[in-house]
């Protein structure tokens, strides 16, 4: 039975179920499994925030470092009311496995502040970011722990992190990735997660015999990842027949005009009300008639309650942990191919790695170079996971996790601590 947290499944326990299963399949001893199912270091900090009206709001921030056997810790920082310690632990663990699956020399970490950033003005957001950065700065470092953007954080927030860290330790652009290009960010980083998703869709469709010309795609979430996935997947000949976000959904079996929808969303703050299709809900989007479903919003979007509505042949996890474990099992039983998050959305961390490399070299690559490197990494990772799943007759999630835990265990053994 999973631990319950505030009436919900404990996200860290859910991730650890998958990790434990992989450790068993690979034949790792129980003590190694215990290391992988716990975290190396957890920091919880108080962030007093002086509001515009003079009052003080006390917020709670976290940085969790999961496993550093393969290199410095890497992972985003999210600002969200539900960025609980359990969620941050789960995401830190997923980062360890994600970096291993695409063979980056990183361990996994994650950060979060429990706040709704929509309730803050820009100066409060900056103050929060600087305070949080300085509170956790002693565990960060170019060769120690490198944050990045995540839910509700962006290039501007990364710029404030770099500046706050630099005020204490000197100018080090490589301390954070996903920065503005003007401050050492990489060309191609903004679209990287969505582009990586599309790279994987192209490879998966080829191996699974799904014809992309005219394939119907539905995308839940129209933020950075959802928008770029929608924009780029059309270049493969696909039709985007549905998109939803927190405001609602829009469906059009003939295909949506992504550029017009993006312009509408920028003006109105969401996809709701867009006239280029029929109005729908998130539930309608998940249940719509499509070949490929891409959940690109928050975790646990598909659960045992709504999994029976899914009609897609392939679900590609652009978000982190968008399926509950029950939903994941149900989709496998339904014969749906699930491309797991640790593979599908690894484009972001891959280009973060390329940005870090450029910062260390103090040299900038062209956007074409970055995109070629990204495509090469995603193609190789898909090929390795798919081959493992075929050889061992495993679903893709188990295959990816088995490859990952084996790689991390090998690194830990070579270092001498297991």
Number of C-alpha atoms within 10 A of each C-alpha: 5 12 13 11 11 7 7 9 17 16 25 22 20 17 20 19 14 17 24 21 15 23 25 14 15 15 12 15 11 12 10 16 20 14 14 22 21 17 19 12 13 17 14 16 16 14 20 15 17 14 15 11 6 8 8 12 10 10 15 17 26 24 28 26 28 29 28 22 22 22 18 20 30 32 31 27 25 25 22 18 12 15 22 19 24 17 20 28 31 27 25 28 28 27 29 31 28 28 27 26 27 24 16 17 15 27 28 31 33 32 32 28 28 17 20 13 18 11 9 14 11 11 11 16 18 17 17 23 22 19 19 25 20 16 17 17 17 13 14 20 18 17 13 16 25 25 27 25 25 18 17 15 18 18 20 14 22 25 23 19 26 24 20 20 24 16 12 11 12 11 13 17 23 25 24 30 32 33 27 18 15 9 15 22 26 27 23 24 28 23 21 28 28 28 30 31 30 28 24 25 26 17 16 20 15 12 12 11 8 16 14 21 12 15 19 22 27 29 28 27 26 24 19 17 26 27 22 21 27 28 19 19 23 19 12 16 14 20 25 28 24 31 33 30 23 15 15 21 27 25 23 17 16 13 19 19 16 18 12 13 22 19 13 17 19 11 10 13 13 21 25 22 17 20 12 15 20 14 18 18 18 21 17 19 26 26 18 22 19 22 20 26 28 27 31 30 25 15 17 18 20 22 17 16 9 13 21 14 15 22 19 21 16 24 24 25 24 33 26 21 25 23 25 20 20 14 20 23 16 16 23 13 10 14 10 19 21 22 26 26 24 26 28 29 28 28 30 28 28 26 27 30 23 24 29 23 15 18 22 14 10 11 10 18 13 10 13 11 13 21 20 10 15 24 20 12 21 26 19 16 21 24 15 16 26 24 14 19 19 12 10 12 12 16 21 22 21 22 24 29 28 27 20 25 24 18 18 22 21 15 17 17 12 11 11 8 10 13
